[in-house]
Amino acid sequence: MPIDLTWLAAMRSMSDLATRQTLVVDDVEIELPVSNGRGNTRFRDWQRRVLPDIVPDSVNADAPERTPFRLLFALTTGIEAGASMEEAVSGELSPLENLFRAETLTKKITLAFHVLAVKAASKGESESKGFTERTLLLLCRNDDGSLDVDLIRDLVEQMRRPPADLDLAQRIVLERIQPGWSPLAEPTFHLPETAKAAEVPFDLEASRLFREDLRTLIQAALPPADFFQQLNLLLILHLGLYQPRVASVLNPQMDFLYKQMDAPDPRNLQDLEETLRIQAQHHPFAGRLYCRAPDPELRTISLRTPARVSFEELDTSLAVFHFHLLILVQLRRLAEVYLVNQWGDVDAWRQGELTSEVLAKLQAATRGPRQLIERMEREPQFESFLRKALTALCVRFAQTQVAETSRERAFDEISKSASPLHALRRLYEMYNIQSSRNAAGSRAYRQGIQVTSSLLQQGQYGLVQARQRVGAFFELGAGVLPLVLLLSIGAGREKVPVDNLWTRLERYGLRFDSEERERLLAHLRSMGVYERYSDAGEAAYVRNLMTPRVA
């Protein structure tokens, strides 16, 4: 339904809409979004894209090594180390610095090979704009939203091993940091109260797959150095593909919400429910990205190569996902204030003091497009409220976020949009271009494909390669293969049919056509981990490199 032009005119004629803090819409007082929200107003920021069940972190391109660092920093008791990491690797041990501190885009960070190293890190290293423990905890949640505490504890304990289990260089550095330390001493595992509250992941399959893989890696009982390396590769794999995976779930659902706002129809909800049923049976990200096998020969690649096309398509998908997150943040806040107004809990909601029961009820009722459409169908007054509130947000956005030279064009876009939701989406797109004329500098790019590419482009240990004049494309690095084999076969198992490998890779979103499959199998054969006992291929197996072979 088009925007109510009478209501739009009323909003434009309101002299203080750009500066006021609240607005009453259909007897519901909404808090209006602000620019550069900080502290208590951060939840009202126009550019906020943090949703605890979808993307808990406001991510910028960063190093995967930050995530285990943040995990150990946040989930262990606080102590003051006897010496800092900088002091520990100074003097005669300065040649070891590059082993224990990594260069990132902005500064050096301490590698979290042990909990003591994290506690000895410089002040400020715990701050990160990358994926943090919040996303890791979300990936470690069960289907009911409860945290798999045992899994998290086991992961932390892997980083609390006695110095005697570590290599010589690590032992020397830890002895300088905290002489005589043992796992009986602090820092020990500590789960904050805030992490104990249930949070149902929006993408259940992402958390299921990560928990399976993390548990397999822990059960493999690798030496500390090998475990730390493989953990970082695991984080590259899962965090690098996390936003693409969630985008494949959210984007189609949001399309139905746009349809409903454009032309209300009960069939929209029916079609959405069918889509959700299909997504539950077969994840939309499974086998979505065409990928090349390890390529030591540097084969020719063009803009039409499937692995390159998949990267471009993912770029578009993540840009759309960026706008959907921004809009869903605003939609949830509007739906929440509408409901707590009905329940008489507005003050508690604004102060963050809702009881756990009411909070869980509120989250379930505003989770996504399905819940919003259901309420619009059931309560016409909610639909009326939502349309008016979104229109008010559009006017305020045009007045406060759009450059003055483009403001009239923004109002023209609003008035001719299919619905207030379409208008808000268009305004966010205008702002994205306005904030940076260079596409590579826009928010949608930086928080979308740049994050994915920066995490996955790790040479032979990544999933993305790049060539001049062609750009980035998906290619499975040879250094990732031992981990992929372990996760496909399982800890303690020697070999499985090769179909298990293809199934696992598809769950990660990777697809190999027949030619690339043959190339990958040839590479595995050269590694001595592929066995084929029949010409037809019925008896073909892949072996586990991380399990000792029985003589």
C-alpha positions as CSV (number, residue, x, y, z in Angstrom):
1,M,0.0,0.0,0.0
2,P,1.4,3.4,-0.9
3,I,2.3,5.9,1.8
4,D,-0.6,7.8,3.3
5,L,0.1,11.2,1.7
6,T,-2.0,13.1,4.3
7,W,0.1,11.5,7.2
8,L,3.3,12.2,5.2
9,A,2.3,15.9,4.9
10,A,1.6,16.1,8.6
11,M,5.0,14.6,9.4
12,R,6.7,17.0,7.1
13,S,4.9,20.0,8.6
14,M,6.0,19.1,12.1
15,S,8.7,21.7,12.8
16,D,10.6,19.7,15.5
17,L,10.4,16.2,14.1
18,A,14.2,16.3,13.3
19,T,15.1,17.2,16.9
20,R,12.5,15.7,19.2
21,Q,13.3,12.5,21.1
22,T,9.8,10.8,21.0
23,L,6.7,10.8,18.9
24,V,3.2,9.5,19.7
25,V,1.7,7.3,17.0
26,D,-1.7,5.8,17.6
27,D,-1.4,6.4,21.3
28,V,2.0,4.7,21.4
29,E,5.0,6.8,22.3
30,I,8.0,5.7,20.1
31,E,11.6,6.7,20.6
32,L,13.0,8.2,17.4
33,P,16.3,7.1,16.0
34,V,19.4,9.3,16.4
35,S,22.7,9.9,14.7
36,N,25.9,8.5,16.4
37,G,24.0,7.0,19.3
38,R,26.2,6.3,22.3
39,G,25.6,4.9,25.8
40,N,21.9,4.6,26.5
41,T,21.0,5.9,23.0
42,R,23.1,3.3,21.1
43,F,20.0,1.2,20.6
44,R,18.4,4.1,18.7
45,D,21.3,4.7,16.3
46,W,20.2,4.9,12.7
47,Q,23.1,2.7,11.6
48,R,22.8,0.1,14.3
49,R,22.8,-3.3,12.7
50,V,23.4,-5.4,15.9
51,L,20.8,-8.1,16.6
52,P,21.7,-10.6,19.3
53,D,20.2,-13.6,17.5
54,I,21.5,-12.7,14.0
55,V,24.6,-10.6,14.1
56,P,25.6,-9.8,17.7
57,D,28.7,-7.9,16.6
58,S,29.1,-4.7,14.5
59,V,31.7,-6.3,12.3
60,N,34.4,-4.6,10.4
61,A,37.2,-6.4,8.6
62,D,39.5,-7.9,11.1
63,A,41.7,-10.9,11.9
64,P,40.2,-14.3,13.0
65,E,42.8,-14.5,15.8
66,R,40.9,-11.8,17.7
67,T,38.0,-14.1,18.4
68,P,39.8,-16.7,20.7
69,F,41.5,-13.7,22.3
70,R,38.1,-12.1,23.1
71,L,36.7,-15.5,24.3
72,L,39.5,-16.0,26.8
73,F,39.5,-12.4,27.9
74,A,35.7,-12.3,28.5
75,L,35.1,-15.9,29.8
76,T,37.9,-16.2,32.4
77,T,38.5,-14.6,35.7
78,G,40.5,-11.4,35.7
79,I,44.0,-11.4,37.0
80,E,47.0,-9.1,36.7
81,A,49.8,-10.9,35.0
82,G,53.3,-10.7,36.5
83,A,54.7,-9.3,33.2
84,S,53.2,-7.9,30.0
85,M,53.5,-9.7,26.7
86,E,55.7,-6.9,25.4
87,E,58.0,-7.4,28.4
88,A,58.0,-11.1,28.0
89,V,59.2,-11.0,24.4
90,S,61.7,-8.2,24.9
91,G,65.5,-8.4,25.3
92,E,67.0,-11.7,24.4
93,L,63.5,-13.1,23.6
94,S,62.7,-10.4,21.0
95,P,63.2,-12.8,18.1
96,L,60.1,-14.6,19.4
97,E,57.8,-11.6,19.1
98,N,56.5,-12.5,15.7
99,L,55.6,-16.0,16.9
100,F,53.3,-14.6,19.6
101,R,52.0,-11.3,18.2
102,A,50.3,-10.9,14.8
103,E,49.9,-7.9,12.5
104,T,46.3,-6.9,11.8
105,L,44.9,-4.1,9.6
106,T,45.5,-1.5,12.4
107,K,47.9,-2.8,15.0
108,K,49.7,-5.8,16.5
109,I,47.7,-8.2,18.6
110,T,48.7,-11.0,21.0
111,L,47.9,-14.5,19.8
112,A,45.7,-16.3,22.2
113,F,47.7,-19.5,22.4
114,H,47.2,-19.6,26.1
115,V,45.0,-17.8,28.7
116,L,48.1,-16.2,30.3
117,A,49.1,-14.6,27.0
118,V,45.7,-13.0,26.8
119,K,45.9,-11.7,30.4
120,A,49.4,-10.3,29.7
121,A,48.3,-8.4,26.5
122,S,48.5,-4.6,26.3
123,K,45.6,-2.4,27.4
124,G,43.1,-2.0,24.6
125,E,43.8,-5.2,22.8
126,S,40.6,-6.6,24.1
127,E,38.7,-4.1,22.0
128,S,37.6,-5.3,18.6
129,K,35.4,-4.4,15.7
130,G,35.5,-7.9,14.5
131,F,33.7,-11.0,15.5
132,T,33.9,-11.3,19.3
133,E,32.9,-13.8,22.0
134,R,29.3,-12.7,21.5
135,T,29.1,-14.3,18.0
136,L,31.0,-17.3,19.3
137,L,28.6,-17.8,22.1
138,L,25.7,-17.5,19.7
139,L,27.2,-20.3,17.6
140,C,27.5,-22.4,20.8
141,R,23.8,-22.2,21.6
142,N,21.4,-25.1,21.4
143,D,18.1,-25.0,19.4
144,D,16.2,-23.9,22.5
145,G,18.6,-20.9,23.0
146,S,20.5,-22.4,26.0
147,L,24.2,-22.2,26.0
148,D,26.3,-25.4,25.5
149,V,28.3,-24.5,28.6
150,D,30.3,-27.8,28.6
151,L,31.5,-27.1,25.1
152,I,32.6,-23.6,25.9
153,R,34.3,-24.8,29.1
154,D,36.1,-27.5,27.1
155,L,37.3,-24.9,24.6
156,V,38.6,-22.6,27.3
157,E,40.4,-25.5,29.0
158,Q,42.3,-26.2,25.8
159,M,43.9,-22.8,26.3
160,R,44.7,-23.5,30.0
161,R,47.0,-26.4,29.5
162,P,50.0,-26.8,31.8
163,P,53.2,-25.2,30.5
164,A,54.8,-28.7,30.4
165,D,52.4,-29.6,27.5
166,L,53.5,-26.6,25.4
167,D,56.6,-26.2,23.2
168,L,59.8,-24.8,24.5
169,A,59.3,-21.2,23.2
170,Q,55.8,-21.1,24.7
171,R,57.0,-22.4,28.0
172,I,59.7,-19.8,28.2
173,V,57.3,-16.9,27.4
174,L,54.7,-18.1,29.9
175,E,57.3,-18.5,32.7
176,R,58.2,-14.9,32.2
177,I,54.6,-13.8,32.3
178,Q,53.6,-15.8,35.4
179,P,56.4,-17.9,37.0
180,G,55.2,-21.3,38.4
181,W,51.7,-21.1,37.0
182,S,49.6,-24.3,36.9
183,P,46.0,-25.0,35.7
184,L,44.9,-25.0,39.4
185,A,45.5,-21.2,39.5
186,E,43.6,-18.4,38.0
187,P,42.5,-17.4,35.4
188,T,39.8,-20.0,35.4
189,F,36.6,-20.4,33.3
190,H,33.9,-17.9,34.3
191,L,30.6,-17.5,32.5
192,P,29.1,-14.0,33.0
193,E,25.4,-13.8,34.0
194,T,24.6,-12.0,30.7
195,A,25.7,-15.1,28.7
196,K,23.3,-17.4,30.6
197,A,20.1,-15.9,29.3
198,A,18.6,-17.9,26.5
199,E,19.0,-16.6,22.9
200,V,17.6,-18.7,20.1
201,P,19.9,-18.4,17.0
202,F,18.1,-17.1,14.0
203,D,20.0,-19.6,11.9
204,L,19.9,-22.8,13.9
205,E,21.9,-24.8,11.3
206,A,24.8,-22.4,11.7
207,S,25.1,-23.1,15.4
208,R,24.5,-26.8,14.9
209,L,27.3,-27.1,12.4
210,F,29.7,-25.0,14.5
211,R,29.0,-27.0,17.6
212,E,29.6,-30.3,15.7
213,D,32.9,-29.0,14.3
214,L,34.2,-27.5,17.5
215,R,33.4,-30.7,19.4
216,T,35.1,-32.8,16.8
217,L,38.2,-30.6,17.0
218,I,38.4,-30.9,20.8
219,Q,37.9,-34.6,20.7
220,A,40.8,-35.0,18.2
221,A,43.1,-34.3,21.2
222,L,45.7,-32.4,19.1
223,P,48.9,-31.0,20.6
224,P,48.4,-27.4,21.8
225,A,50.2,-25.8,18.9
226,D,48.2,-27.9,16.3
227,F,45.0,-27.2,18.2
228,F,45.5,-23.5,18.2
229,Q,46.3,-23.5,14.4
230,Q,43.3,-25.6,13.6
231,L,41.0,-23.6,15.8
232,N,41.9,-20.4,13.9
233,L,41.2,-22.2,10.6
234,L,37.9,-23.3,12.0
235,L,37.0,-19.7,12.9
236,I,38.1,-18.6,9.4
237,L,35.7,-21.2,7.9
238,H,32.7,-20.5,10.2
239,L,33.0,-16.7,10.8
240,G,34.0,-16.0,7.3
241,L,30.9,-17.7,6.0
242,Y,28.6,-16.7,8.9
243,Q,27.1,-13.6,7.4
244,P,26.6,-15.2,4.0
245,R,24.9,-18.1,5.6
246,V,22.5,-16.0,7.7
247,A,21.9,-13.7,4.7
248,S,20.6,-16.7,2.7
249,V,18.0,-17.3,5.5
250,L,16.9,-13.7,6.2
251,N,16.9,-12.2,2.8
252,P,14.1,-14.4,1.3
253,Q,12.0,-13.9,4.5
254,M,12.3,-10.1,4.2
255,D,11.0,-10.3,0.6
256,F,7.7,-11.5,1.9
257,L,7.5,-8.6,4.4
258,Y,8.0,-6.1,1.5
259,K,5.2,-7.9,-0.4
260,Q,2.9,-7.7,2.5
261,M,3.6,-4.0,3.0
262,D,3.0,-3.4,-0.7
263,A,-0.1,-5.5,-1.1
264,P,-1.5,-7.2,2.0
265,D,-2.6,-10.7,1.2
266,P,-3.0,-13.8,3.4
267,R,-1.1,-15.8,0.8
268,N,2.1,-13.9,1.7
269,L,2.1,-15.5,5.1
270,Q,1.3,-18.9,3.7
271,D,4.2,-18.6,1.2
272,L,6.5,-17.5,3.9
273,E,5.6,-20.4,6.1
274,E,6.3,-22.8,3.2
275,T,9.7,-21.1,2.7
276,L,10.5,-21.6,6.3
277,R,9.6,-25.2,6.1
278,I,11.8,-25.7,3.1
279,Q,14.7,-23.8,4.8
280,A,14.3,-26.1,7.8
281,Q,14.7,-29.2,5.6
282,H,17.4,-27.9,3.3
283,H,19.5,-24.9,4.3
284,P,19.4,-22.3,1.5
285,F,23.2,-21.8,1.8
286,A,24.0,-25.5,1.2
287,G,26.2,-25.8,-1.9
288,R,25.5,-22.2,-3.0
289,L,29.0,-21.1,-3.7
290,Y,30.9,-22.6,-6.7
291,C,34.4,-23.3,-5.5
292,R,37.7,-24.4,-7.2
293,A,40.0,-27.2,-6.0
294,P,43.5,-26.3,-4.8
295,D,45.3,-24.8,-7.8
296,P,49.1,-25.1,-7.7
297,E,49.1,-24.7,-11.5
298,L,47.4,-21.2,-11.5
299,R,44.8,-22.2,-14.1
300,T,43.2,-19.5,-16.2
301,I,40.2,-17.8,-14.6
302,S,37.8,-15.3,-16.1
303,L,34.9,-13.1,-15.0
304,R,32.6,-15.9,-16.1
305,T,34.3,-18.6,-14.1
306,P,31.6,-20.0,-11.7
307,A,33.8,-19.5,-8.6
308,R,34.2,-15.8,-9.6
309,V,30.5,-15.4,-10.4
310,S,29.6,-16.8,-7.0
311,F,31.8,-14.2,-5.3
312,E,30.0,-11.4,-7.2
313,E,26.6,-12.8,-6.3
314,L,27.6,-13.1,-2.7
315,D,28.7,-9.4,-2.7
316,T,25.2,-8.4,-3.8
317,S,23.5,-10.7,-1.3
318,L,25.5,-9.3,1.6
319,A,24.7,-5.7,0.5
320,V,21.0,-6.6,0.6
321,F,21.6,-8.3,4.0
322,H,23.2,-5.1,5.3
323,F,20.0,-3.0,4.5
324,H,17.8,-5.8,5.9
325,L,19.6,-5.7,9.2
326,L,19.3,-2.0,9.5
327,I,15.6,-2.1,8.7
328,L,14.9,-5.1,11.0
329,V,16.5,-3.2,13.9
330,Q,14.0,-0.4,13.4
331,L,11.1,-2.8,12.9
332,R,11.9,-4.7,16.0
333,R,12.0,-1.6,18.1
334,L,8.7,-0.4,16.8
335,A,7.1,-3.8,17.3
336,E,8.6,-4.0,20.8
337,V,7.3,-0.7,22.0
338,Y,3.9,-1.4,20.5
339,L,3.7,-4.7,22.5
340,V,5.1,-3.4,25.8
341,N,2.7,-0.5,25.6
342,Q,-0.1,-3.1,25.5
343,W,1.4,-5.0,28.3
344,G,2.1,-1.9,30.5
345,D,5.8,-2.5,30.5
346,V,7.1,0.5,28.6
347,D,9.2,2.0,31.5
348,A,10.8,-1.4,32.2
349,W,11.5,-1.9,28.5
350,R,13.2,1.5,28.1
351,Q,15.3,0.9,31.2
352,G,16.3,-2.6,30.2
353,E,14.6,-4.1,33.3
354,L,12.1,-6.5,31.8
355,T,11.8,-9.8,33.6
356,S,13.3,-12.8,31.8
357,E,9.9,-14.2,31.1
358,V,8.5,-11.0,29.5
359,L,11.8,-10.5,27.6
360,A,11.6,-14.0,26.1
361,K,7.9,-13.4,25.2
362,L,8.8,-10.1,23.5
363,Q,11.7,-11.6,21.6
364,A,9.6,-14.4,20.3
365,A,6.8,-12.1,19.2
366,T,9.2,-9.8,17.2
367,R,11.7,-12.3,15.9
368,G,11.4,-11.8,12.2
369,P,9.2,-11.2,9.2
370,R,6.9,-14.1,10.0
371,Q,5.9,-12.8,13.4
372,L,5.5,-9.2,12.0
373,I,3.2,-10.4,9.2
374,E,1.2,-12.6,11.6
375,R,0.5,-9.7,13.9
376,M,-0.4,-7.4,10.9
377,E,-2.9,-10.0,9.8
378,R,-4.3,-10.5,13.3
379,E,-4.3,-6.9,14.4
380,P,-5.1,-4.3,11.8
381,Q,-4.3,-1.6,14.4
382,F,-0.7,-2.9,14.5
383,E,-0.4,-2.6,10.7
384,S,-1.8,1.0,10.9
385,F,0.7,1.8,13.7
386,L,3.6,0.3,11.8
387,R,2.9,2.2,8.5
388,K,2.5,5.5,10.3
389,A,5.6,5.0,12.5
390,L,7.7,4.0,9.4
391,T,6.5,7.0,7.5
392,A,7.6,9.2,10.4
393,L,11.0,7.5,10.5
394,C,11.4,8.1,6.7
395,V,10.7,11.9,7.1
396,R,13.1,12.1,10.1
397,F,15.8,10.1,8.1
398,A,15.4,12.5,5.1
399,Q,15.7,15.5,7.4
400,T,18.7,14.3,9.5
401,Q,20.7,11.7,7.4
402,V,20.3,12.8,3.8
403,A,22.5,15.6,2.4
404,E,20.6,18.8,2.0
405,T,21.2,18.8,-1.8
406,S,19.5,15.5,-2.1
407,R,16.7,16.1,0.4
408,E,13.9,16.9,-2.1
409,R,14.8,13.9,-4.1
410,A,14.6,11.8,-0.9
411,F,11.1,13.2,-0.2
412,D,10.1,12.4,-3.8
413,E,11.3,8.8,-3.3
414,I,9.3,8.5,-0.1
415,S,6.0,9.8,-1.7
416,K,6.2,7.4,-4.7
417,S,7.4,4.3,-2.8
418,A,5.2,1.2,-2.7
419,S,5.1,1.4,1.1
420,P,6.9,3.1,4.0
421,L,9.1,0.0,4.3
422,H,10.2,0.3,0.7
423,A,10.8,4.0,1.3
424,L,13.0,3.4,4.3
425,R,15.0,0.8,2.4
426,R,15.6,3.4,-0.4
427,L,16.7,6.0,2.0
428,Y,19.3,3.7,3.5
429,E,20.5,2.9,0.0
430,M,20.8,6.7,-0.7
431,Y,22.8,7.2,2.6
432,N,25.1,4.3,1.8
433,I,26.1,5.9,-1.5
434,Q,26.2,9.4,0.1
435,S,28.6,8.2,2.8
436,S,31.1,7.1,0.2
437,R,31.1,7.7,-3.5
438,N,33.5,4.8,-3.8
439,A,31.6,1.5,-3.5
440,A,34.5,-0.1,-1.7
441,G,34.3,2.5,1.0
442,S,30.5,2.2,1.7
443,R,29.1,0.7,4.9
444,A,27.4,-2.1,2.9
445,Y,30.7,-3.1,1.4
446,R,32.8,-2.8,4.5
447,Q,30.5,-4.7,6.7
448,G,29.5,-7.2,4.1
449,I,31.8,-8.7,1.5
450,Q,34.9,-7.0,2.9
451,V,34.5,-8.9,6.2
452,T,33.9,-12.1,4.4
453,S,36.8,-11.6,2.0
454,S,39.3,-10.5,4.7
455,L,38.6,-13.6,6.8
456,L,38.6,-16.1,4.0
457,Q,41.5,-14.7,2.0
458,Q,44.3,-16.4,3.9
459,G,46.5,-17.8,1.1
460,Q,46.6,-21.6,1.1
461,Y,44.7,-21.6,4.5
462,G,41.7,-19.7,3.1
463,L,38.7,-20.1,0.8
464,V,39.2,-17.0,-1.3
465,Q,41.9,-16.2,-3.8
466,A,42.4,-13.1,-6.0
467,R,43.9,-12.3,-9.4
468,Q,44.6,-8.9,-10.9
469,R,42.0,-7.8,-13.5
470,V,39.7,-10.6,-12.4
471,G,39.2,-10.1,-8.7
472,A,38.4,-12.5,-5.9
473,F,36.9,-16.0,-6.3
474,F,36.3,-19.1,-4.2
475,E,39.1,-21.7,-4.0
476,L,39.7,-24.3,-1.3
477,G,43.2,-23.7,0.0
478,A,45.4,-26.8,0.4
479,G,46.2,-25.9,4.0
480,V,42.5,-26.2,5.0
481,L,42.2,-29.8,3.7
482,P,43.5,-31.6,6.8
483,L,40.9,-29.8,8.9
484,V,38.1,-30.4,6.4
485,L,39.0,-34.1,6.4
486,L,38.9,-34.2,10.2
487,L,35.5,-32.6,10.3
488,S,34.1,-34.8,7.5
489,I,35.4,-38.0,9.0
490,G,35.2,-37.4,12.7
491,A,37.7,-37.6,15.5
492,G,39.2,-41.1,16.1
493,R,37.9,-42.4,12.8
494,E,40.2,-43.5,10.1
495,K,38.2,-43.1,6.9
496,V,34.7,-42.6,5.4
497,P,33.2,-42.8,1.9
498,V,34.1,-39.8,-0.2
499,D,30.5,-38.8,-0.4
500,N,30.8,-37.7,3.3
501,L,33.4,-35.1,2.1
502,W,31.1,-33.7,-0.6
503,T,28.2,-33.5,1.9
504,R,30.3,-31.7,4.5
505,L,31.6,-29.2,1.9
506,E,28.0,-28.5,0.8
507,R,27.0,-27.8,4.4
508,Y,29.7,-25.1,4.4
509,G,28.1,-23.7,1.3
510,L,30.7,-24.9,-1.1
511,R,29.9,-26.6,-4.4
512,F,32.4,-28.4,-6.7
513,D,31.3,-29.3,-10.2
514,S,32.5,-32.5,-11.8
515,E,35.8,-31.1,-13.1
516,E,36.7,-29.5,-9.8
517,R,35.7,-32.7,-7.9
518,E,38.2,-34.6,-10.0
519,R,40.9,-32.1,-9.4
520,L,40.2,-32.1,-5.7
521,L,40.3,-35.9,-5.6
522,A,43.6,-35.9,-7.5
523,H,45.0,-33.6,-5.0
524,L,43.8,-35.8,-2.1
525,R,45.3,-38.8,-3.9
526,S,48.7,-37.0,-4.1
527,M,48.4,-36.5,-0.3
528,G,47.8,-40.2,0.2
529,V,44.3,-39.8,1.7
530,Y,42.1,-40.9,-1.2
531,E,41.5,-44.5,-1.9
532,R,39.4,-45.9,-4.7
533,Y,38.7,-49.7,-5.0
534,S,36.5,-49.8,-8.0
535,D,36.4,-48.1,-11.4
536,A,32.8,-47.1,-10.9
537,G,33.7,-45.3,-7.7
538,E,31.3,-47.0,-5.4
539,A,34.2,-48.0,-3.0
540,A,36.0,-44.7,-2.7
541,Y,37.2,-43.3,0.7
542,V,39.0,-40.4,2.2
543,R,41.4,-40.8,5.1
544,N,41.9,-38.7,8.2
545,L,45.3,-37.0,8.4
546,M,44.8,-36.2,12.1
547,T,44.3,-39.7,13.4
548,P,47.2,-42.0,13.7
549,R,47.0,-45.0,11.4
550,V,46.9,-48.4,12.9
551,A,49.7,-50.6,11.6
